[in-house]
Amino acid sequence: MIDFNLSPEQELIQETARDFANTQLLPGVIERDENQIFPNDEIKKMGELGFMGMMVPEEWGGSGLDTISYIIALEEIAAVELATSTIMSVNNSLVCQVLLDWGTDAQKSKFLNPLASGLKLGAYSLSEPQSGSDASNMKTFAEKNGNNFIVNGTKNWVTSGENSDLIIFFCKTEKEAGAKGISAFIIEKGTPGLTTGKKEEKLGIRASDTCELYFDNCEIPESNLIGNLGQGFSIAMQALGGGRIGIASQSVGLARAALDKTISYSQEREQFGQLIAKFGAIQNKIADMATNIEAARLLVMQAATLKDQGKEYIKESSMAKLFASSTAMSAATECVQVHGGYGYMQEYGVERLMRDAKITEIYEGTSEIQRLVISRELLK
């Protein structure tokens, strides 16, 4: 059974995250979106609050909290700015979690500690230009050379690729072995031969940078191998399973913001001599939005609870991401519709919700991939 009551500590986390989002993120959200400004100062402050390594034990620089606490904070950040919540999600769910689950003590001391404490920022690089949803279709290759690996290739869709301090990336170490020939590595910015491509011009989450990475005879030490050779794909898939809980929570936050704006506007806007909140068509939209948001949040809570209990949660995390992302897209679209022409204007902050929402149905596995994961788990 899921306990729907938040603990006093979790309520404090929720309050702290909500206050930070409204006072520190909200004032500059339109400018950052319009001009693609990375929220450097805001991310540093989130690190000081303990939001960048929430599920990492205190001994490794984190906050030592559970997944429920993490999704509570993430929802609050996403309700104000999805771009910043994406940076937070990647650092927590993918980068820190991989190092926590698979890293050696030496790797945790050198890399995890500064990441979890917010002193450094991490990126996660799985995709390549030719791979798409077929993540194992990689060409980037790491060749063993004594106690080092020499890496050549191109990675793309790297969140925080430009602004991160280090990257966890996946590449082939055995060319003809398929997914079993993929390994995971850590590479630090400044490594000779590692360069970033131009920042992508995106539809949404424009304050979060996305770019390509180019590896040209990059030499990295064997000590930067995560896990064993050939374990990379398993590591990546496990990380994405947990990461999807974060994406689902982001989706709930965005959908909630759309609902709040819809309710507020409907209680102010008059048409035909009365508030539009009195029209049945508007009431129906609000009822459907609210019901779907509550259902999505329950799916997120279920997946997070299973993860915290050490139980299987892959199916549930995919269900949460699938439904919550669809809810976010629908809620944002309906929010724009209720606002009418004003919803199409930047100053109302509604069109940004619609632009941002779409990515939740795409990154960390499209909705089609989530259906594939769910069906495979059910048909085992």
DAMO-V359839 format. One record per pair of residues at least 12 apart in sequence whose ideal C-beta (glycine too) atoms are under 7 Angstrom apart, sorted by sequence separation. I is the first residue (numbers start at 0). GAP is how many residues later the second one is. If there is no record, write none. Layout:
I;GAP
I;GAP
This chain:
54;12
98;12
99;12
127;12
140;12
169;12
170;12
198;12
49;13
98;13
139;13
197;13
302;13
73;14
138;14
139;14
154;14
169;14
196;14
301;14
302;14
335;14
53;15
54;15
73;15
139;15
195;15
196;15
334;15
335;15
53;16
95;16
167;16
168;16
265;16
24;17
195;17
196;17
302;17
23;18
152;18
167;18
168;18
334;18
335;18
53;19
95;19
193;19
194;19
94;20
95;20
150;20
165;20
166;20
265;20
298;20
299;20
23;21
165;21
193;21
298;21
331;21
332;21
50;22
69;22
165;22
192;22
331;22
164;23
165;23
192;23
262;23
90;24
164;24
192;24
193;24
261;24
298;24
299;24
128;25
163;25
192;25
298;25
331;25
127;26
191;26
94;27
127;27
128;27
190;27
261;27
295;27
94;28
126;28
127;28
294;28
295;28
328;28
19;29
94;29
126;29
141;29
190;29
327;29
328;29
90;30
93;30
124;30
126;30
140;30
258;30
90;31
139;31
140;31
141;31
186;31
257;31
258;31
295;31
139;32
327;32
328;32
15;33
89;33
124;33
137;33
186;33
61;34
89;34
137;34
140;34
161;34
258;34
292;34
122;35
160;35
184;35
291;35
324;35
325;35
51;36
122;36
148;36
324;36
50;37
54;37
122;37
161;37
186;37
255;37
53;38
122;38
185;38
254;38
291;38
292;38
51;39
52;39
120;39
184;39
51;40
55;40
59;40
184;40
185;40
122;41
141;41
184;41
251;41
254;41
325;41
41;42
45;42
54;42
120;42
121;42
124;42
135;42
182;42
183;42
288;42
324;42
52;43
120;43
124;43
135;43
141;43
183;43
42;44
55;44
120;44
121;44
122;44
123;44
124;44
125;44
137;44
251;44
38;45
119;45
250;45
251;45
288;45
321;45
119;46
121;46
135;46
162;46
166;46
182;46
161;47
182;47
183;47
59;48
159;48
160;48
182;48
183;48
247;48
251;48
321;48
158;49
159;49
160;49
161;49
180;49
182;49
284;49
320;49
321;49
160;50
179;50
181;50
28;51
60;51
158;51
181;51
183;51
247;51
248;51
28;52
59;52
60;52
157;52
160;52
183;52
247;52
317;52
59;53
60;53
156;53
157;53
176;53
284;53
25;54
61;54
157;54
178;54
20;55
24;55
60;55
110;55
157;55
244;55
317;55
318;55
12;56
16;56
20;56
24;56
55;56
59;56
60;56
155;56
172;56
173;56
281;56
317;56
154;57
9;58
13;58
17;58
20;58
21;58
153;58
154;58
167;58
244;58
9;59
12;59
16;59
20;59
24;59
244;59
313;59
314;59
12;60
16;60
55;60
153;60
9;62
13;62
52;62
152;62
169;62
244;62
314;62
52;63
151;63
313;63
51;64
52;64
150;64
151;64
151;65
241;65
51;66
169;66
149;67
150;67
89;69
149;69
150;69
46;70
47;70
89;70
97;70
46;71
147;71
148;71
45;72
46;72
147;72
240;72
244;72
247;72
251;72
254;72
258;72
261;72
265;72
85;73
86;73
94;73
147;73
148;73
240;73
243;73
247;73
250;73
254;73
257;73
261;73
264;73
43;74
146;74
147;74
243;74
246;74
250;74
253;74
257;74
260;74
264;74
110;75
139;75
146;75
241;75
244;75
240;76
243;76
247;76
250;76
254;76
261;76
243;77
250;77
257;77
42;78
246;78
253;78
106;79
124;88
260;89
257;95
256;96
135;97
253;99
134;101
253;102
253;103
250;109
125;110
249;110
246;113
246;116
105;117
246;117
85;119
243;120
86;121
242;121
243;121
82;122
85;122
81;123
82;123
83;123
102;123
82;124
101;124
239;124
37;125
82;125
101;125
239;125
80;126
97;128
101;133
97;137
97;141
96;142
93;145
96;145
92;149
93;149
92;150
203;151
204;151
202;152
203;152
92;153
88;154
91;154
203;154
204;154
202;155
203;155
88;157
88;158
88;161
35;163
85;164
84;165
38;168
81;168
84;168
37;169
35;170
36;170
35;171
37;171
77;171
73;172
77;172
81;172
32;173
32;174
70;174
74;174
78;174
31;175
70;175
73;175
77;175
78;175
73;176
76;176
77;176
74;177
75;177
78;177
66;178
70;178
74;178
78;178
73;179
70;229
70;233
132;233
67;236
132;236
66;237
67;237
66;240
67;240
66;241
65;242
81;274
1;299
1;300
1;303
29;316
29;319
32;319
